Amino acid sequence: MRKLTGKSYYVFLRKIVTISLFLLFGFSSVFSQENKLISNTSAIKNGWWNPILEKHNIDLKKFNYKNIINMGMEDTTDSTLSLEIGNSDSLNNRIISYKDAILISKGSGQTYWIITSEYACHDLNNNLLILRNGKMAFYDFISRNAVPVDTSSFQDMSIDIKKNRITASSKE
């Protein structure tokens, strides 16, 4: 083994320090970025679901994934849009997986429904939303209380957004 002395020792230390700093800055810049997956922010803040978010004490700031989806209708009026929120660590911009999923959508008449699930995956390429281990609750707009009119639990739910088709398997 060769002994480092004088100038060669100084050069060796400079290389070690340079490599260490490069790795430190590289890792910190990659892993310190907050993954914000947000569609149209102003549309989310001004959507028809704002009174519902207040009624159910849902804070949008707690979620890093926020998206507005059109549930397959021909028109894109406010009534056909749904809010999809959750916490994602996905780096893929076309297939987004997230936890603590919430989907808020209008029902028929004066009703709306809220789907909550432990896990969800939104495949933007195929317009498919898959949810696991969750609950679907129907509410009345007119009621001031956040008490559901009807609820059901599911193990797996698949929502084809283009065809506006929902399939679910329930918990036994």
Secondary structure, DSSP 8 states (H G I E B T S, - for coil): -----HHHHHHHHHHHHHHHHHHHHHHHHHHSS---EES-HHHHHTSTTHHHHHHTT--GGG-SEEEEEE-S-SS--GGGEEEEEEEE----SSEEEEEEEEEEEE-SSSEEEEEEEEEEEEETTTTEEEEEEEEEEEEESS-SS---SEEEEEEEEEEETTTTEEEEE---
